[in-house]
Amino acid sequence: MSNYKVPVGLHNLVGNTNLGGFTSTELVNSQGRGKVSDSNRLSRTNDASEPSFSMPDPLKTIINKYEISKPMAKRLNVLRDYEIVIVCDDSGSMNTRDGSTQCTRWETLRYIAQIVMEIGMVFDSNGVDIHFLNAATYKNVKDSTVVDKAFARSPSGYTPLTPVLTKIFQSNLAKVGRDKKLLVFVCTDGVPTDADGNESIPELQHVMEKVRNVSTTYVSFLICTDETETVDYLDEWDREMENIDVTSNYETERQKVRKYRGSRYRFTFGDYVVKALVGAIDPEIDALNEPN
């Protein structure tokens, strides 16, 4: 298991499960006796509708380590039916520091990739593929310490997302008839570019709509910036394209979720990563940041 620790700049966000002096249990109890409130409806619904499954010990360790809530943890079981591919934006802008985190986008992404890798290895016996836009690809990774090696360098270059996704969408992992579908987890902080640094949103849109097989390939986009205007195109795709989900950076996403689920809704950093990972394949998780 990776020895990488929580980035110092994330300490004010990660692991803070108490809100306003309440514990998570007290928050549920304070919502009203005998009523299902917006802030715990997902939990009540999951307990009733989700089939029970035997949680493997490695997953229990991950859930405790990253303070993932029980309802969100249950949703991870769907990953048994998917091959997982991570795509990491390693362009120069990932050196930027965002919001109140006081750490770079690259440092935050490294921590998120670590969590996703640990979760993915529980469900995908073939290992998890990690693609970078400007560096080598790591295939069938079964050891989360690889994340340390992959992120040891500094990010640089442009954002050639289109050719990377084209290659993945045309790979054997995306073919019809396989026993598993494909989940592509894309982490980026801006618009795609060509080899010369020119914006190439129309080209990427073509790949998403014409090259990607919607029936086999699901795409979860994670926005690695608080400059949301730079990724407005993704929000439009989230509304219009099938089998994709878009998740903002943690602070922005938490605000969205609590806007619609209640100000006391428990949404840890671990819950956030789960939402970002399975949002494209789980409609209820996808809708967490939307009106009922």
C-alpha positions as CSV (number, residue, x, y, z in Angstrom):
1,M,0.0,0.0,0.0
2,S,1.2,3.5,-0.8
3,N,2.9,5.4,2.0
4,Y,1.9,8.7,0.5
5,K,0.2,10.9,3.2
6,V,-2.6,13.5,3.0
7,P,-1.1,16.7,1.5
8,V,-0.6,19.3,4.2
9,G,-2.8,21.7,2.3
10,L,-5.7,19.3,2.4
11,H,-5.7,18.7,6.2
12,N,-8.3,21.4,6.6
13,L,-10.7,19.4,4.3
14,V,-9.8,15.8,4.7
15,G,-11.0,13.8,7.7
16,N,-13.3,16.6,9.0
17,T,-16.5,14.6,9.5
18,N,-17.9,16.7,12.3
19,L,-20.0,19.7,11.4
20,G,-21.0,22.4,13.7
21,G,-20.2,20.3,16.8
22,F,-22.3,17.3,15.7
23,T,-21.0,13.8,15.1
24,S,-22.3,12.1,12.0
25,T,-24.7,10.0,14.1
26,E,-26.0,13.1,15.9
27,L,-26.5,14.7,12.5
28,V,-28.8,11.9,11.4
29,N,-30.7,12.0,14.7
30,S,-31.1,15.7,14.6
31,Q,-32.8,15.7,11.2
32,G,-36.2,15.0,12.7
33,R,-37.9,12.0,14.5
34,G,-39.4,9.5,12.1
35,K,-38.9,11.6,9.0
36,V,-36.6,11.0,6.1
37,S,-34.9,14.3,5.4
38,D,-33.0,15.3,2.2
39,S,-29.7,15.0,4.0
40,N,-30.1,11.3,4.9
41,R,-32.5,10.0,2.2
42,L,-29.7,8.3,0.3
43,S,-28.7,6.4,3.4
44,R,-32.3,5.3,4.1
45,T,-32.9,4.4,0.4
46,N,-29.7,2.5,0.1
47,D,-30.3,0.4,3.2
48,A,-33.7,-0.6,1.8
49,S,-32.9,-1.0,-1.9
50,E,-29.3,-2.0,-2.2
51,P,-28.6,-5.8,-2.1
52,S,-26.4,-6.8,0.7
53,F,-22.9,-8.0,-0.2
54,S,-20.0,-9.4,1.7
55,M,-17.6,-6.6,2.1
56,P,-14.0,-7.8,1.7
57,D,-11.5,-6.9,4.5
58,P,-9.3,-4.8,2.2
59,L,-12.4,-2.7,1.3
60,K,-13.3,-2.3,5.0
61,T,-9.8,-1.0,5.6
62,I,-10.1,1.6,2.8
63,I,-13.6,2.7,4.1
64,N,-12.2,3.3,7.6
65,K,-9.0,4.9,6.3
66,Y,-10.8,7.5,4.2
67,E,-14.0,7.8,6.3
68,I,-16.3,6.7,3.6
69,S,-19.9,6.5,4.8
70,K,-21.7,3.1,4.7
71,P,-24.3,4.2,2.1
72,M,-21.6,5.4,-0.2
73,A,-19.5,2.3,0.4
74,K,-22.3,0.1,-0.6
75,R,-22.4,1.8,-4.0
76,L,-18.9,0.7,-4.7
77,N,-20.1,-2.9,-5.3
78,V,-21.1,-1.9,-8.8
79,L,-17.4,-1.7,-9.7
80,R,-17.3,-5.5,-9.8
81,D,-18.7,-5.2,-13.3
82,Y,-16.2,-2.7,-14.7
83,E,-12.6,-2.5,-15.8
84,I,-11.2,0.8,-14.4
85,V,-8.9,3.2,-16.3
86,I,-7.6,6.4,-14.7
87,V,-6.6,9.3,-16.9
88,C,-4.5,12.0,-15.2
89,D,-4.0,15.5,-16.6
90,D,-0.2,16.2,-16.1
91,S,-0.2,19.5,-18.0
92,G,1.8,22.4,-16.6
93,S,-1.3,24.1,-15.1
94,M,-1.6,21.3,-12.6
95,N,1.2,23.0,-10.7
96,T,-1.3,25.7,-9.8
97,R,-2.5,26.1,-6.2
98,D,-6.3,26.3,-5.8
99,G,-8.7,27.8,-3.3
100,S,-8.1,27.2,0.4
101,T,-6.3,23.9,0.0
102,Q,-2.8,25.5,-0.1
103,C,-1.5,22.6,-2.2
104,T,-1.2,22.2,-5.9
105,R,-3.8,20.5,-8.2
106,W,-1.1,17.9,-8.8
107,E,-0.7,17.1,-5.1
108,T,-4.5,16.8,-4.7
109,L,-4.8,14.6,-7.8
110,R,-2.0,12.4,-6.4
111,Y,-4.0,11.8,-3.3
112,I,-7.3,11.1,-5.2
113,A,-5.5,8.7,-7.5
114,Q,-4.1,6.9,-4.5
115,I,-7.7,6.4,-3.1
116,V,-9.1,5.3,-6.5
117,M,-6.2,2.9,-7.0
118,E,-6.8,1.2,-3.6
119,I,-10.6,0.9,-4.3
120,G,-10.0,-0.3,-7.9
121,M,-7.6,-3.0,-6.9
122,V,-10.3,-4.5,-4.6
123,F,-12.8,-5.0,-7.5
124,D,-10.6,-5.4,-10.6
125,S,-8.3,-8.4,-10.4
126,N,-6.6,-7.4,-13.6
127,G,-5.3,-4.3,-12.0
128,V,-6.0,-0.7,-12.9
129,D,-4.5,1.2,-15.9
130,I,-3.2,4.7,-15.3
131,H,-2.8,7.0,-18.3
132,F,-1.0,10.4,-18.3
133,L,-1.4,13.0,-21.1
134,N,2.3,13.7,-21.4
135,A,4.0,10.7,-19.9
136,A,4.1,6.9,-19.8
137,T,1.1,4.7,-19.2
138,Y,1.0,2.2,-16.4
139,K,-0.9,-1.0,-17.3
140,N,-2.6,-3.5,-15.0
141,V,-1.3,-1.9,-11.8
142,K,-1.9,-4.0,-8.7
143,D,0.3,-2.1,-6.3
144,S,-0.7,1.3,-5.1
145,T,2.9,2.3,-4.5
146,V,3.1,2.8,-8.3
147,V,1.2,6.0,-7.7
148,D,4.2,7.4,-5.7
149,K,6.5,6.6,-8.7
150,A,4.0,8.0,-11.3
151,F,3.6,11.3,-9.5
152,A,7.2,11.8,-8.4
153,R,7.8,14.2,-11.3
154,S,6.4,17.7,-11.9
155,P,3.6,18.1,-14.4
156,S,4.4,20.0,-17.6
157,G,3.2,20.4,-21.2
158,Y,-0.3,20.8,-22.8
159,T,-3.6,18.9,-22.4
160,P,-3.8,16.4,-25.2
161,L,-6.8,14.7,-23.8
162,T,-8.3,13.8,-27.2
163,P,-5.7,11.3,-28.5
164,V,-5.4,9.7,-25.1
165,L,-9.2,9.0,-24.8
166,T,-9.4,8.0,-28.5
167,K,-6.8,5.3,-27.8
168,I,-8.7,4.1,-24.7
169,F,-12.1,4.1,-26.4
170,Q,-10.7,2.0,-29.3
171,S,-8.9,-0.5,-27.1
172,N,-10.1,-4.0,-26.4
173,L,-11.4,-2.9,-23.0
174,A,-14.2,-1.0,-24.8
175,K,-15.3,-3.8,-27.1
176,V,-18.8,-5.2,-27.1
177,G,-19.1,-8.7,-25.7
178,R,-16.6,-8.5,-22.8
179,D,-17.6,-9.8,-19.4
180,K,-17.0,-6.3,-18.0
181,K,-17.8,-2.8,-19.2
182,L,-15.3,0.0,-19.1
183,L,-15.2,2.9,-16.6
184,V,-12.8,5.8,-17.5
185,F,-12.0,8.2,-14.7
186,V,-10.7,11.4,-16.2
187,C,-9.1,14.0,-14.0
188,T,-8.4,17.4,-15.7
189,D,-8.2,21.1,-14.9
190,G,-8.9,22.7,-18.2
191,V,-9.8,22.5,-21.9
192,P,-8.2,19.9,-24.2
193,T,-5.5,21.1,-26.5
194,D,-3.8,19.9,-29.7
195,A,0.0,19.3,-29.9
196,D,0.6,23.1,-30.3
197,G,-1.5,24.1,-27.3
198,N,-4.6,25.2,-29.2
199,E,-8.0,24.4,-27.7
200,S,-9.6,21.3,-29.2
201,I,-13.0,21.0,-27.5
202,P,-14.9,20.1,-30.8
203,E,-12.4,17.3,-31.5
204,L,-12.9,15.9,-28.0
205,Q,-16.6,16.2,-28.3
206,H,-16.5,14.2,-31.5
207,V,-14.5,11.5,-29.7
208,M,-17.0,11.4,-26.9
209,E,-20.0,11.2,-29.2
210,K,-18.8,9.2,-32.2
211,V,-15.8,7.2,-31.1
212,R,-16.9,6.1,-27.6
213,N,-19.3,3.2,-27.5
214,V,-21.9,4.5,-25.1
215,S,-23.2,1.0,-24.3
216,T,-19.8,-0.2,-23.1
217,T,-17.9,2.8,-22.0
218,Y,-18.8,5.1,-19.0
219,V,-16.8,8.3,-18.3
220,S,-16.5,10.1,-15.0
221,F,-14.8,13.5,-15.3
222,L,-13.3,15.0,-12.1
223,I,-12.6,18.8,-12.3
224,C,-9.3,19.6,-10.7
225,T,-9.7,23.3,-10.4
226,D,-11.9,25.9,-8.7
227,E,-11.8,28.0,-11.9
228,T,-15.1,26.4,-13.1
229,E,-15.5,28.7,-16.1
230,T,-12.6,26.9,-17.8
231,V,-14.5,23.6,-17.8
232,D,-18.0,24.8,-18.6
233,Y,-18.0,22.5,-21.6
234,L,-18.0,19.5,-19.3
235,D,-21.1,20.7,-17.4
236,E,-22.9,21.0,-20.8
237,W,-21.8,17.4,-21.7
238,D,-23.0,16.2,-18.3
239,R,-26.5,17.4,-19.2
240,E,-26.5,16.2,-22.8
241,M,-24.4,13.1,-23.1
242,E,-25.3,9.6,-21.9
243,N,-23.3,7.6,-19.4
244,I,-21.0,10.4,-18.2
245,D,-20.8,12.4,-14.9
246,V,-18.9,15.5,-14.0
247,T,-17.7,16.2,-10.4
248,S,-16.3,19.5,-9.3
249,N,-13.4,20.0,-7.0
250,Y,-14.1,19.0,-3.4
251,E,-15.2,22.3,-1.9
252,T,-17.4,23.2,-4.9
253,E,-19.0,19.7,-5.0
254,R,-19.7,19.7,-1.2
255,Q,-21.5,23.1,-1.6
256,K,-23.6,21.7,-4.4
257,V,-24.5,18.5,-2.6
258,R,-25.4,20.4,0.6
259,K,-27.5,22.9,-1.4
260,Y,-29.8,20.1,-2.5
261,R,-29.4,17.5,0.3
262,G,-29.3,19.9,3.3
263,S,-26.5,21.9,5.0
264,R,-25.7,19.1,7.4
265,Y,-25.3,16.4,4.8
266,R,-22.3,14.3,5.6
267,F,-19.9,14.4,2.7
268,T,-16.3,13.5,3.5
269,F,-13.4,13.6,1.1
270,G,-13.7,9.9,0.9
271,D,-17.4,10.2,0.0
272,Y,-16.4,12.8,-2.6
273,V,-14.0,10.4,-4.3
274,V,-16.7,7.6,-4.4
275,K,-19.2,10.1,-5.9
276,A,-16.6,11.1,-8.6
277,L,-15.7,7.5,-9.3
278,V,-19.1,5.9,-9.7
279,G,-21.3,8.8,-10.7
280,A,-21.3,7.8,-14.4
281,I,-22.6,4.3,-13.6
282,D,-24.9,5.0,-10.6
283,P,-27.8,7.4,-11.3
284,E,-28.6,8.1,-7.7
285,I,-25.0,9.1,-7.0
286,D,-24.9,11.1,-10.2
287,A,-28.0,13.1,-8.9
288,L,-26.5,13.9,-5.4
289,N,-25.5,17.4,-6.7
290,E,-28.7,18.0,-8.5
291,P,-32.3,19.0,-7.4
292,N,-34.5,16.1,-6.5
